[in-house]
Amino acid sequence: MTTTAQSVIIPTTPPDPNDGKRRKRPKVGGIHRGGRDAWLLVLPALIPVVLFSVYPLAQGILLGFTDAKAGLNQTVTFNGLDNYAQLLSNELFWNSFRIGLIWAFGVTILQFFCALGLALLLNLDLKLRWLARTLALVPWAMPPVIIAIMWRLMLNPTYGPINGFLRSIGLPGDINWLGDFSTALPAVIVVGVWAGMPQTTITLLAGLQNVSAELHEAAAIDGASTFRRFWHITLPSLRPVIVAITTLDLIWNFNSFALVYVLTAGGPGGQTMLPMLFAYNEAFRYGNFGYAAAMGNVMVIIIAAFLFFYLRSQARSRLS
């Protein structure tokens, strides 16, 4: 018996020689068309950033290595690191730097604890919660100059309502809050906390609303107290938000100028002289633009260090 095997031939379509060419993106001048279109879309937003942020920053950095002064027809020469050598021995600047750190960390820490408490309260299912959340945003909607003027009136030693309240309850009511060496910086820190607390509150409130309710319910069923649930569930869930907002608050507070300038202008006796105020006076009161720019460069380095730790913490949180 003989078996005949027949091979079945399946017809195949011959490869198109132009298929590879179709898959390649057309190039214009060596650049993919998609990349060029992306740059065209980004360009309208990029030009103002370069003109109003990058270019002034570069000019300020270069100015810090010159002896530029105020006045017409002034000759500007490159003096290398002379400004920085002079800055190292300037005790007034480093004292303002110390005050700036006390201000920045003091405001940031108090802001965080007050904002966390307010955010926890606003996260509860209370009556008129919408009204309370709206009122919490009021300081955020006010310009720093208006806030400073309002608080100057409230802290006035003669007719301010704060001293008036102290007198009404039998306490000394003649305290010069912004003019006394011992109370000026604490008073300014309190104003800074009040002015900056809304954005921290709203950020923490948004984080609280993303905390899993099922975890709280399961922990409550297991007998965990309210504090233990807050410590072991709420805080760990808020960690990325806390790191982000406190780092940004620290940078913003260290850069603060308008609020303190209107409140005290650095007084009394330099007790509230922040680094930004010191550099401002050096530039626009004494006309030493190059020296003031060198101070600005030092502050840029400090802020860049804060920003580095912030970005690194954000990267770690994404990986985890």
C-alpha positions in Angstrom: 0.0 0.0 0.0 1.4 3.3 -1.1 0.8 6.7 0.7 1.1 9.8 -1.3 1.9 13.0 0.8 0.8 16.2 -0.8 2.3 19.4 0.4 -0.1 22.3 0.9 1.3 25.6 -0.2 -0.1 28.7 1.6 0.2 31.7 -0.6 1.9 34.6 1.1 1.9 38.2 0.3 5.3 39.5 -0.8 6.7 42.1 1.6 6.2 45.7 0.5 9.5 47.4 0.0 8.0 50.7 1.0 6.6 49.4 4.3 9.6 50.5 6.3 9.6 53.9 4.8 6.0 54.3 5.8 6.7 53.6 9.5 9.5 56.2 9.7 8.5 59.7 10.7 9.1 62.2 8.0 12.1 64.4 8.9 12.4 68.1 8.3 15.9 69.5 8.6 17.0 66.4 10.6 14.3 66.9 13.2 11.2 64.7 13.5 8.1 66.6 12.5 6.4 65.6 15.8 9.3 67.1 17.8 9.1 70.3 15.8 5.4 70.5 16.4 5.8 70.0 20.1 8.4 72.8 20.3 6.0 75.1 18.4 3.3 74.4 21.0 5.6 75.0 23.9 7.2 78.1 22.5 4.5 80.6 23.4 4.8 79.6 27.1 8.6 79.2 27.0 9.4 82.7 25.7 7.9 84.6 28.7 9.7 82.2 31.1 13.0 82.9 29.4 12.5 86.6 29.2 11.1 87.3 32.6 12.7 84.5 34.7 15.8 82.9 33.2 17.3 86.0 31.7 16.9 88.2 34.8 18.3 85.3 36.9 21.3 85.0 34.7 21.8 88.8 34.7 21.6 88.8 38.5 24.1 86.0 38.9 26.6 87.8 36.6 26.0 91.1 38.4 27.1 89.5 41.6 30.6 89.3 40.2 30.9 93.0 39.4 31.2 96.3 41.3 28.0 97.8 39.8 26.6 100.8 41.7 23.7 103.2 41.3 24.1 106.3 39.1 24.4 107.4 35.6 27.5 106.7 33.5 28.9 104.3 36.1 31.7 102.1 34.9 31.0 98.4 35.8 34.0 96.2 36.1 34.4 92.5 36.9 35.8 92.0 40.4 35.6 88.2 40.7 34.9 87.0 44.2 35.5 90.3 46.0 31.9 90.7 46.8 31.7 87.2 48.3 34.9 87.7 50.3 33.4 90.9 51.7 30.1 89.1 52.4 31.9 86.5 54.5 33.0 89.1 57.0 29.6 91.0 57.0 28.2 90.2 60.4 25.0 92.2 59.7 24.2 90.0 56.7 24.8 86.7 58.5 22.7 88.1 61.4 19.9 88.8 59.0 20.4 85.3 57.6 20.0 83.8 61.1 16.8 85.8 61.6 15.6 84.7 58.2 16.0 81.0 59.2 14.2 81.6 62.5 11.4 83.3 60.6 11.2 80.6 57.8 11.3 77.6 60.1 9.1 79.2 62.8 6.4 80.2 60.3 6.6 76.9 58.4 6.3 74.7 61.5 3.5 76.7 63.1 1.7 76.9 59.8 1.8 73.1 59.4 0.4 72.3 62.9 -2.3 75.0 62.7 -3.2 74.0 59.1 -3.3 70.3 60.0 -5.7 70.9 62.9 -7.9 73.1 60.7 -7.8 70.6 57.9 -8.9 67.7 60.2 -11.7 69.9 61.5 -12.9 70.9 58.0 -12.8 67.2 56.9 -15.5 66.3 59.4 -19.1 66.1 58.4 -20.2 69.3 60.1 -23.0 71.7 59.4 -22.1 74.8 57.3 -18.8 73.1 56.4 -18.9 74.8 53.0 -19.0 78.2 54.8 -16.0 77.3 57.0 -14.0 76.2 54.1 -14.7 79.4 52.3 -13.7 81.5 55.3 -10.5 79.6 55.6 -9.5 80.9 52.2 -10.0 84.5 53.0 -6.3 85.3 54.0 -5.1 83.6 50.8 -7.3 86.0 48.7 -5.8 89.1 50.3 -2.6 90.7 49.0 0.4 90.7 51.5 0.4 94.5 51.6 -3.2 94.6 52.7 -2.6 91.9 55.3 0.4 93.8 56.7 -1.6 97.1 56.9 -4.5 95.3 58.6 -2.3 93.7 61.2 -0.4 97.0 61.8 -3.7 98.5 62.8 -4.6 95.5 65.0 -1.2 95.5 66.8 -1.1 99.3 67.3 -0.1 100.0 70.9 -2.5 102.8 71.4 -5.8 102.0 69.6 -5.3 98.5 68.4 -8.0 96.0 69.2 -5.6 93.4 70.6 -4.2 95.8 73.3 -7.8 97.0 73.8 -8.9 93.4 74.6 -5.9 92.9 77.0 -6.9 96.1 78.8 -10.5 94.9 79.1 -9.5 91.7 80.9 -7.1 93.5 83.3 -3.8 92.7 81.5 -1.2 95.2 80.4 -2.5 96.8 77.2 0.3 99.1 76.2 2.6 96.6 74.4 4.3 97.9 71.4 4.1 94.6 69.5 6.0 95.7 66.4 8.3 98.2 68.0 9.7 96.3 71.0 12.9 94.2 70.6 11.4 91.2 72.4 8.0 91.0 70.7 8.7 92.2 67.1 9.9 88.9 65.6 7.3 86.7 67.4 4.5 89.1 66.3 5.7 89.1 62.7 5.9 85.2 62.8 2.2 85.1 64.0 1.2 87.3 61.1 3.1 85.1 58.7 1.4 82.0 60.0 -2.0 83.6 59.6 -1.3 84.8 56.1 0.2 81.6 54.8 -2.0 79.0 56.5 -4.8 78.7 53.9 -2.8 77.1 51.1 -1.3 74.6 53.6 -4.8 73.9 54.9 -6.3 73.3 51.5 -3.4 71.1 50.5 -3.7 68.9 53.6 -7.5 68.8 53.3 -7.1 67.5 49.7 -4.7 64.8 51.1 -7.1 63.8 53.9 -9.9 63.3 51.4 -7.8 60.7 49.6 -7.2 58.6 52.8 -9.0 55.3 52.5 -12.1 55.3 54.7 -12.1 51.4 54.6 -8.8 51.4 56.5 -10.2 53.6 59.3 -13.3 51.4 59.5 -11.3 48.2 59.7 -9.0 49.7 62.4 -12.0 51.0 64.4 -13.6 47.5 64.3 -10.3 46.1 65.6 -10.5 48.5 68.5 -8.0 51.1 67.5 -8.5 54.5 69.2 -8.9 57.7 67.3 -5.3 58.8 68.0 -3.9 55.4 66.9 -5.8 55.6 63.7 -4.6 59.1 63.1 -1.0 58.1 63.9 -0.8 54.8 61.9 -3.2 55.5 59.0 -3.7 59.2 58.4 -0.2 60.5 58.9 1.5 57.8 56.8 -1.0 58.4 54.0 -0.3 62.2 54.2 3.5 61.8 54.2 4.0 62.8 50.5 1.7 65.8 50.8 3.3 66.9 54.1 6.8 66.7 52.6 5.8 68.6 49.5 3.8 71.5 51.2 6.3 72.0 54.1 9.2 72.2 51.7 7.4 74.7 49.4 6.3 76.7 52.5 9.9 76.9 53.7 11.0 78.2 50.3 8.2 80.7 50.1 8.7 81.9 53.7 12.4 82.3 53.3 11.7 84.4 50.2 9.2 86.6 52.0 9.6 90.3 51.5 6.4 92.4 51.2 4.7 91.3 54.4 7.7 92.0 56.7 8.6 95.1 54.8 5.2 96.8 55.3 5.0 95.5 58.9 8.4 96.6 60.3 10.7 97.4 57.4 13.3 95.2 59.2 13.1 97.1 62.5 13.3 97.7 65.4 17.0 97.7 65.4 17.2 94.9 62.7 15.3 92.4 64.8 13.1 91.5 61.8 15.7 92.2 59.1 15.3 89.2 56.7 18.0 88.5 54.1 15.7 89.8 51.3 15.2 93.1 53.2 18.9 93.4 53.8 19.7 92.9 50.1 17.0 95.3 49.1 18.4 98.0 51.3 21.9 97.4 50.1 20.7 97.8 46.5 18.1 100.6 46.6 19.1 102.5 49.7 22.9 102.4 49.4 23.2 101.8 45.6 25.5 98.8 45.8 23.9 96.7 43.1 26.8 94.3 42.6 27.1 93.6 46.3 23.4 93.1 46.7 23.4 90.7 43.7 26.0 88.6 45.5 23.7 88.4 48.5 21.0 87.3 46.1 23.3 84.6 44.6 23.9 83.2 48.1 20.2 83.0 48.8 19.6 81.3 45.4 22.1 78.6 46.4 20.2 78.1 49.7 16.8 77.9 48.0 18.3 75.5 45.4 19.4 73.3 48.2 15.8 73.3 49.7 14.5 72.6 46.2 16.9 69.7 45.7 15.7 68.0 48.9 12.1 68.5 47.9 12.6 67.0 44.4 14.6 64.1 45.8 11.8 63.3 48.4 9.2 63.5 45.6 11.2 61.1 43.5 11.5 58.7 46.4 7.8 58.8 47.1 7.1 58.0 43.4 9.4 55.0 43.5 7.9 53.7 46.7 
